[in-house]
Amino acid sequence: MNTQSTGDDEASYGKLTFRCADVDLKDCQWQTNDDTEDGVMRRVETHLREGHGLGFDDATRVLIRGAIRRPAA
């Protein structure tokens, strides 16, 4: 299990965020953020493949997109 965080560790205000724990990978504390959904998706795909040995099919993309958090207005 890879618990390394990617993305900016500085203030993430205005960034989209994703945490593995939000998609039933409760033992994984990994999280990432990016300015764009595509950026988050690329980071998550790499982490799922390298950190969890998981593929990234259409169903997984839908699950991940649903777990990406947007900043409060």
Secondary structure as GFF3:
##gff-version 3
##sequence-region A 1 73
A	DSSP	beta_strand	16	19	.	.	.	ID=ss1
A	DSSP	three_ten_helix	20	23	.	.	.	ID=ss2
A	DSSP	beta_strand	31	34	.	.	.	ID=ss3
A	DSSP	alpha_helix	37	52	.	.	.	ID=ss4
A	DSSP	alpha_helix	58	67	.	.	.	ID=ss5
###
